[in-house]
């Protein structure tokens, strides 16, 4: 008995049990188990290589836009966080 056939038997038994052990469904269970075993075997053979990360390119900015951004940042006041209120001592 090959490893694949043993795995199909295990899957078929699990399917049979999960469905409440019905009689007369052997062919259907066996077919479902065979498909599961094939999918498992294919999944083990495929190399798992991570997808390459996409690196976004910086947005192109003209010299005039860059100067405007710098000027705008210099004229805006710095935003300060509001201090937290102290916790009450209970």
Beta strands, then each sheet from edge to edge (+ up, - down):
end
